[in-house]
Every structure is written in C-alpha cells, then in structure tokens.
Amino acid sequence: MSITIAVPRETASGERRVAIVPSVIKQLDKLGVTLRMQRGAGEAGGFTDDLYEGATLVDDTSALYDGADIVLRVQPPSVEEAGKLPEGSLLLGFLTPHEGDSRIKNLQKRRVSSFALELVPRITRAQGIDALSSQGNIAGYKCALMAAHLSPKLFPMLTTAAGTVRPARVVVVGAGVAGLQAIATAKRLGAIVEAYDVRAATKEQVESLGGKFIDTGVSAEGEGGYARELTDEEKAQQAEVLAQHIAQSDAVVTTAAIPGRPAPTIIDAETVQRMKAGSVIVDMAAETGGNCELTEAGKEVVAHGVTIAGPKNIPSMAATHASEMYARNLCNLLALLIKDGEIHLDWDDQVVADSCLTHDGEIRHAPTRERVEGGN
C-alpha cells in the first residue's frame, strides 16, 4: 500500500504559498507516494486545482487526513489543527520550534513525527533542503524592490537632457542569504550599495556583488553560519559607525536575525532622526521585533521624515516562485525519509536527526524539550 501525502490549504492570515506545486509531482511519483490535496490549496499561489494531475482532491481536512501518512505544510498548524493530525503521521514544514508550546504538546499527544525546516543543519549536503535560504533569497529581493518603490529617489544614475540624476545610496544590514540578495538586487537597480555584517567573513561575498563592506571593528562569528548576539559594548561601537553610514543613505534594508530570538535592535530612534528626510528603511526582521527601534510589524510609519516599512511574511509576496522553491526543499527532505516506498527514519543521518522536532510522543529537539517540559 502506497504512502499517502496530504497537503492542506494554508490557514494563516495572508499566507499565499502552498507546500506542493504541480511541477514536483513527477518527483513524488518516483518516491512511490500518492498525493492528496485540499481543494484550492494552491490557488493563492497561482496553481489551480486542474494543474495537479494525478492528485486526489478533497474538500475538507477530515477527508484530507483520513489515512494520510505524511502532512506537508508551509506555516505551522494551529493548536486545534495539530490536535487533528493523523496519529503517528509525519509532519513537514516551518514549525517555529522556539514558540507554540501548546501546539507542540498536541504533536506529542498525537505521536506525530514532526520535522521543522528551521532546524535543518546548514551543511553542504542539506543545501537542497534549506528552506530558510530559499525563502530568504526571495525576501531579500523583495525588500530591495520595496525600498526602491518607497524611495522618492531613483536608484540608478541617469544622464538626461534635463541633467544628471545621481544614484541612490543604499545600506544593507546583514549579509546572510537575504542580505546578499538585497545587495545584488539594489546593485542591479543601479544604486551605490554599502553593507554590514558582524561576521567579517562576509566581506568578500559583499564585495563580489559590487557592494562596499562597512568595517565597524566588531566581529561576531556564531555557530551554524549565524551571528552570535553582541555584547552591549560591541553594540554601541557597531551603532556608532553604522549610524554615520545610515545617516548618509537614501535607503536602508535590514536583515539581521537570530533564529528563535528577538531581532537585534541596530537602528535606534536617534539614528533615524539623523537620516535625511525622504529616506527609507525596510525592516525584514519586523515580525521578530525589528532591527529598527521604530519599526511596527505589518505597517509603514513615518518618523522624522523617514519612512519605516515593517513587512510581514515577505516570501508570500512572491507566492508562485516561493512555493516552487519550497516544494523542492520538501521533496528533497522526503527523499531522505522514504526508501523503497516506505517511511524510513534514519537517526544516524544528521539532517534527519537534527531537523526532528517530535517523534513517538517525545520532543527530540533539546532546546524545545527543555523549554516545554520545564514549563510543566
């Protein structure tokens, strides 16, 4: 009997992505699985039901989950949804392991083997599964475009009969996947781009994209390719140097984030006040508190003549391509979990072991287990 994969319609507000797109169905067929979709699951992303050839379409989650072996999602299920997942099934998706204890407890009760894409180790072998990077690429691209759209200035230099227009100056804070894409996009639009990251190793990457690296004298290399949190002294030194560059910029894109923790405040209100009227800040970290002190998630605010945008769920703004990339990430993970047409969880595989959140009634991710069980 073949494995049944169920893909529900996303219920989170504003979410337009879908976990599986038509172009990966052949890849699923090679794994020997049967695909079951909730009607309309892909419509917001541009994938109508008729495109899912070979998939079984059902109307509600009761029919969707009946006998399903694996559930694929983009956003984590609600507490109620987690309590309705098929007992003993597999769940793959973004599961925000740093929060949502009631949801995680329901996954335990249902003995669901859940795999959080946020926990996939950033090793070479797992690059095809790294959904944080695939979605970060899209977020960086979109934020650069957003900055260009909100700015009252043109990004490129233009030589016209009416005179020469000087290129805009853009500062990108954070040179991870999203930041590098923001740098590349702003540069392609013709802006003069400067960038900063606490990891000095990113200097070469920034410069390879045509950006100028801002050296603040602070380095904070962290584990797993992320930056560690800075000390108060380091933050003050960083802020002093960065503030000078930000004050001279026309647009700033901030992308600094620490997984599972509030976003570091990098631009304070005083720095915003020093910026030129008409300048723009696009804060990619708005949903986790923001890199700018004045950011309001989901809103555009104006302070001291500076527009500060705090967009939420940025990859969903490009739902078609974001879904396609995300679906390939999921298929690559499924290829590790399904062998010869059967579910096989190899706990000796680092990708499988590290990305597992819950299994067989236990929380396998140590930091989550300590938090949830410590709160009991």
C-alpha positions in Angstrom: 0.0 0.0 0.0 1.5 3.3 -1.1 2.3 6.2 1.2 -0.4 9.0 1.2 0.8 12.6 1.3 -1.7 15.2 2.4 -1.4 18.9 1.6 -3.9 21.2 3.3 -4.9 24.7 2.3 -2.9 27.2 4.4 -4.9 28.9 7.1 -2.5 31.5 8.4 -3.6 35.1 7.6 -2.0 36.4 4.5 -0.3 33.1 3.6 -0.4 32.6 -0.2 2.2 29.8 -0.6 1.4 26.1 -0.9 3.6 23.2 0.1 3.4 21.2 -3.2 3.3 22.6 -6.7 2.4 20.7 -9.9 6.0 20.7 -11.2 7.2 18.4 -8.4 4.5 15.7 -8.8 6.8 13.6 -11.0 9.4 13.7 -8.3 6.9 12.5 -5.8 5.8 9.7 -8.2 9.4 8.4 -8.2 9.1 8.1 -4.4 6.1 5.9 -4.9 3.6 8.1 -3.0 0.0 9.1 -3.5 -0.8 12.9 -3.4 -4.0 14.2 -1.8 -4.7 17.9 -2.0 -7.4 20.0 -0.3 -9.3 21.9 -3.0 -8.0 25.4 -3.6 -4.7 24.8 -1.7 -2.6 26.3 -4.5 -4.9 28.9 -5.9 -3.5 31.9 -4.0 0.0 31.0 -5.3 -1.2 30.7 -8.9 -1.7 26.9 -9.0 -5.3 26.0 -9.8 -6.7 22.6 -8.9 -6.7 21.4 -12.5 -2.9 21.6 -12.7 -2.5 18.9 -10.1 -2.8 16.0 -12.5 -2.9 12.7 -10.7 -3.6 14.1 -7.3 -6.8 13.3 -5.4 -8.7 16.5 -4.5 -10.9 16.6 -1.3 -13.0 19.4 0.2 -12.1 19.4 3.9 -9.4 18.4 6.3 -11.3 15.4 7.6 -11.2 13.8 4.2 -7.7 15.0 3.7 -6.2 13.5 6.8 -8.2 10.2 6.7 -5.5 7.6 6.5 -2.8 10.1 5.5 0.8 9.1 6.3 2.6 12.4 5.7 1.3 16.0 6.0 3.1 18.8 4.2 2.6 22.5 5.2 4.2 25.9 4.8 3.1 27.5 8.1 2.8 25.6 11.4 -0.6 24.1 12.2 -2.8 25.9 14.8 -3.2 24.2 18.2 -6.5 22.9 17.0 -5.1 21.6 13.7 -2.2 19.9 15.4 -4.7 18.0 17.6 -6.4 16.6 14.5 -3.4 15.3 12.6 -3.4 11.6 11.9 -1.9 9.7 14.8 1.6 8.5 14.1 1.9 10.5 10.9 4.8 12.6 9.7 4.5 16.4 9.5 7.0 18.5 7.5 7.1 22.3 7.4 8.1 25.5 9.2 7.1 24.7 12.8 8.6 27.6 14.8 10.1 25.3 17.5 11.0 28.3 19.6 7.3 29.0 20.4 3.9 27.4 20.3 4.2 25.1 23.3 0.5 24.0 23.2 0.8 23.1 19.5 4.0 21.1 20.2 2.3 19.3 23.1 -0.5 18.3 20.7 2.0 16.9 18.3 3.4 14.8 21.2 -0.1 13.6 22.1 -0.8 12.5 18.5 2.6 10.8 18.4 3.4 12.8 15.2 6.9 12.7 13.9 7.4 16.4 13.0 10.3 17.8 11.1 10.9 21.5 11.3 12.7 23.1 8.3 14.1 25.8 10.5 16.2 23.0 12.2 17.7 21.6 9.0 21.5 21.9 9.6 23.3 24.3 7.3 25.7 21.7 5.9 26.7 21.2 2.2 24.6 18.0 1.9 21.5 19.7 3.1 21.6 22.8 0.8 18.7 21.4 -1.3 16.6 21.2 1.8 17.5 24.6 3.2 14.1 26.4 3.1 15.3 29.2 5.2 17.8 30.1 2.4 15.4 29.6 -0.5 12.8 31.8 1.2 15.4 34.3 2.4 16.5 34.8 -1.2 13.0 35.9 -2.1 12.7 38.1 0.9 16.0 39.9 0.1 14.9 40.5 -3.5 11.5 41.8 -2.5 12.9 44.1 0.2 15.3 45.8 -2.2 12.4 46.3 -4.6 10.3 47.7 -1.8 13.0 50.2 -0.8 13.2 51.3 -4.5 9.4 51.7 -4.6 9.1 53.6 -1.4 12.1 55.9 -2.0 11.3 59.3 -3.6 14.6 59.0 -5.4 15.6 56.8 -8.4 18.2 54.1 -7.7 20.2 54.3 -10.9 22.3 57.2 -12.2 20.5 58.7 -15.2 22.0 61.2 -17.7 19.2 63.1 -19.4 18.7 66.3 -21.3 17.3 67.7 -18.1 20.5 66.9 -16.3 22.2 64.0 -14.5 20.5 62.1 -11.7 22.9 60.8 -9.1 22.5 57.2 -8.0 20.8 56.4 -4.6 22.9 55.3 -1.7 21.7 52.0 -0.2 22.9 50.4 3.0 22.1 46.7 3.6 22.5 45.5 7.2 23.1 41.7 7.4 24.9 39.8 4.7 23.3 36.4 5.1 21.3 34.8 2.2 18.6 37.5 2.3 21.1 40.4 2.7 23.3 39.2 -0.2 20.2 39.0 -2.4 19.2 42.5 -1.3 22.7 43.8 -2.2 22.7 42.1 -5.6 19.2 43.4 -6.4 19.9 47.0 -5.3 23.1 46.9 -7.3 21.3 45.7 -10.4 18.9 48.6 -10.0 21.9 50.9 -10.2 22.3 52.0 -6.6 25.6 52.6 -4.7 25.5 49.8 -2.2 27.2 49.5 1.2 26.7 46.6 3.5 27.5 45.4 7.0 27.5 42.1 8.8 29.0 41.3 12.2 30.6 38.3 10.5 33.8 39.6 8.9 33.9 36.5 6.7 31.1 38.0 4.6 33.2 40.9 3.4 34.4 39.0 0.4 30.9 38.0 -0.6 29.6 41.6 -0.3 32.4 42.9 -2.5 31.9 40.1 -5.0 28.4 41.5 -5.6 29.7 45.1 -6.1 28.9 46.3 -2.6 31.3 48.1 -0.2 31.8 46.4 3.2 31.3 48.7 6.2 34.0 47.8 8.8 32.9 48.7 12.3 35.6 46.8 14.1 33.1 44.4 15.5 33.1 40.7 14.6 30.7 38.1 16.0 31.1 34.8 14.2 28.5 32.3 15.5 27.7 28.7 15.2 26.0 27.1 12.2 26.6 30.1 9.9 24.6 32.5 12.1 25.9 35.5 14.0 26.1 35.4 17.8 24.4 38.1 19.9 26.6 41.1 20.5 27.7 42.5 23.9 26.5 45.9 25.0 29.9 47.4 24.2 30.0 45.8 20.8 26.5 47.0 20.0 27.5 50.6 21.0 30.6 50.5 18.8 28.7 49.0 15.9 25.9 51.5 16.2 28.3 54.5 16.2 30.0 53.5 13.0 26.8 52.3 11.3 24.9 55.4 12.2 27.3 57.5 10.2 26.7 55.5 7.1 23.0 55.2 7.6 22.6 58.9 8.1 24.1 59.5 4.6 22.0 56.8 2.9 18.8 57.2 0.9 17.5 53.7 1.7 18.3 51.0 4.3 17.4 47.3 4.2 17.9 45.5 7.5 18.0 41.7 7.5 19.7 40.8 10.8 18.0 38.0 12.7 18.9 35.4 15.3 16.9 32.2 15.0 14.4 31.7 17.8 15.3 35.0 19.5 14.1 38.6 19.1 15.7 40.6 16.3 18.7 42.8 17.5 17.9 46.5 17.5 20.5 48.1 15.2 18.9 51.4 14.3 17.7 53.4 17.2 15.4 56.4 17.2 18.3 58.9 17.4 19.8 57.4 14.2 16.5 57.7 12.4 16.4 61.4 13.4 19.8 61.9 11.8 18.7 60.5 8.5 17.7 62.7 5.5 14.0 63.5 5.0 12.6 61.2 2.4 14.9 58.3 3.3 13.5 54.8 3.6 14.1 51.8 6.0 12.7 48.4 5.0 13.0 46.2 8.1 12.9 42.5 7.1 13.1 41.5 10.8 9.8 43.2 11.7 8.0 40.1 12.7 10.5 39.3 15.4 10.7 42.8 16.8 12.6 44.6 14.1 16.1 45.9 13.6 14.9 49.4 13.9 13.6 50.7 17.2 10.6 52.5 15.5 9.5 49.5 13.3 5.9 48.4 13.6 5.2 44.9 12.1 2.8 45.0 9.2 2.9 48.8 8.9 4.6 51.7 7.2 5.3 54.5 9.6 6.9 57.9 9.1 9.2 59.3 11.7 11.3 62.5 11.3 10.5 62.3 7.6 11.8 58.8 7.3 9.5 56.0 6.0 10.0 52.8 8.0 8.4 49.7 6.5 7.9 46.5 8.6 6.6 43.9 6.0 5.4 40.6 7.3 5.7 37.2 5.5 7.7 38.6 2.7 8.2 35.4 0.7 4.4 35.1 0.4 4.5 38.3 -1.7 6.1 36.2 -4.5 4.0 33.1 -3.8 4.5 31.4 -7.1 8.2 31.1 -7.1 8.4 30.9 -3.3 6.1 27.8 -3.4 8.1 26.2 -6.2 11.4 26.6 -4.3 9.8 25.5 -1.0 8.2 22.4 -2.7 11.6 21.3 -4.0 13.0 21.7 -0.5 10.3 19.4 0.9 10.8 16.8 -1.9 14.5 16.7 -1.2 13.7 16.1 2.5 11.1 13.4 1.6 13.8 11.6 -0.4 15.7 11.1 2.9 12.6 9.9 4.7 11.2 7.5 2.1 13.1 4.4 1.0 11.8 1.8 -1.4 8.2 3.1 -1.0 8.3 3.0 2.8 8.9 5.6 5.5 12.4 5.0 6.9 13.7 7.4 9.6 17.5 7.0 9.7 18.5 8.6 13.0 22.2 8.3 12.1 21.6 10.8 9.3 22.4 14.3 10.7 19.8 16.0 8.6 17.0 13.7 9.8 18.1 13.7 13.4 18.7 17.5 13.7 15.5 18.6 11.9 13.2 16.3 14.0 11.1 18.2 16.5 8.9 15.5 17.9 8.8 11.7 17.4 6.8 8.9 19.0 5.4 11.1 21.8 8.7 12.7 22.6 10.3 16.1 21.9 13.6 15.3 20.3 14.8 18.9 19.8 16.7 19.5 23.1 16.1 23.3 23.5 12.4 22.9 22.8 12.2 19.9 25.1 13.8 21.8 28.0 11.5 24.8 27.5 8.3 22.9 27.2 8.9 20.3 29.9 10.5 22.9 32.1 7.2 24.8 32.0 5.2 21.9 33.2 
